[in-house]
Amino acid sequence: MGQKVITGDLNVIGTISQNGKQMPTISGVSEHSSKSSFPSTGNTNVIYIDASTGKIYRWNNSAYVELSAQEEVPTMTELEVRRMFRTLVDITVNITNGTYAGDAQVYTKEAAQVMVTPAFEYKLPDTITLTNATFTYDSTTGGIEIYNVKDAVVITVICEKLPDPETPTLDEDTLTIQEFSGADSYDIYSDGHKVGTVQGE
């Protein structure tokens, strides 16, 4: 594996603390195939990952120092490093005439999923509203894919009442009565639709 430098998408503001000491702002993560492939002189604002061991280091102006060893925490994955600079936010679903299931929280810049279901005799709306993220919505299944989260997400879904079934109207000109051989009842039809049954005497 060659060098992989991850910058820009972290957008880190502020500092982190190590052993009670304030550390410089982190501006990126640089992953290398091994520690031996790290730059001879590092950058104090970058976290370095040894991909062969998963260990994480920082440059202290003279050498690379393993963070997990200093902080006495388990070795961190790249995702865990990224989440040091992301915020866990809530996903709130305001649904009318329906229910929902799925993720209740998500880290900023990550993805989540929610499924909405209409109540009996209601249907999913053609559109929904969702704040602070990009999303796709399937009005057939109720699936909502959320990504590029910026802050707490609020989803608003208003399920719509299904129309009442049409009641056939009786039209004397199209009214027909069908008698079944051997039966003591008659079916009444209007415009080809059965509208009732009459018992014979």
Buried (B, 14 or more C-beta within 10 A) or exposed (E): EEEEEBBEEBEBEEEBEEEEEEBEEBBBBBBBBEBEBBEEEBBEBBBBBBBEEBBBBBBEEEEBBBBBEEEEEEBBEBEEBBBEBBEEBEBEBEBEBBEBEBBEEBBBBBBBBBBBBBEEEBBBBEEBEBEBBEBEBEEEEBBBBBBEBEEBBBBBBBBBEEEEEEEBEEEEEEEEEEEEEEEEEBBBBBEEEEBEEEEEE
